[in-house]
């Protein structure tokens, strides 16, 4: 009886030991996962990034880049249905992470390389090149201060056939929404962030 009792105690003790080891291993795995997530998120969160104090100077100097991370075409039933099948999310937002789409602003020029999703009202001259890709040296640039450290920039090109109208809404942390309209296509907007222009 005593021997059996000790055997039961031995099993219980053995069971507790395994449980303790399992808990310790689980804790170590969680720590590793947390470190991995932090390692991945810190660069992503630090992308934007311009310090709040530097943002007004950057925008006034016209030496910055808007990096697009998502595109949102103007809603229409056909496009919405296609996008729902492509990204299985039921939404019309297209992820652009990892792709180098941007609007580069210089004091004397604009360079834009953005994808386009939506309806065109006239056929594209070159079907392989139907994004929003242009350079302009003749444009208007209006910077408007908003509440809570936010900014609005209105840009209009005067030397590009499509006559682009761009509205950039920027929050105090450097995250921004760019809306693009032209004479030949439906409007589209992009979400992303502002960073200093490396080519200035």
ABEGO torsion letter per residue (X at the ends): XAAAAAAAAAAAAAAAAAAAAAAAAAAAAAAAAAAAAAAAAAAAAAAABBBAAAAAAAAAAGBBBBBBABBBBBBBAAAAAAAAAAAGAGBABBBABGBBBBBBBBAABBBBBBBBBEBBABBBABAABABBBBBBABBBBBBBBBBGGBBBBBBBBAABAAGBBBBBBBBAAGBBBBBBBBAABBBBBBBBBBBBBAAX
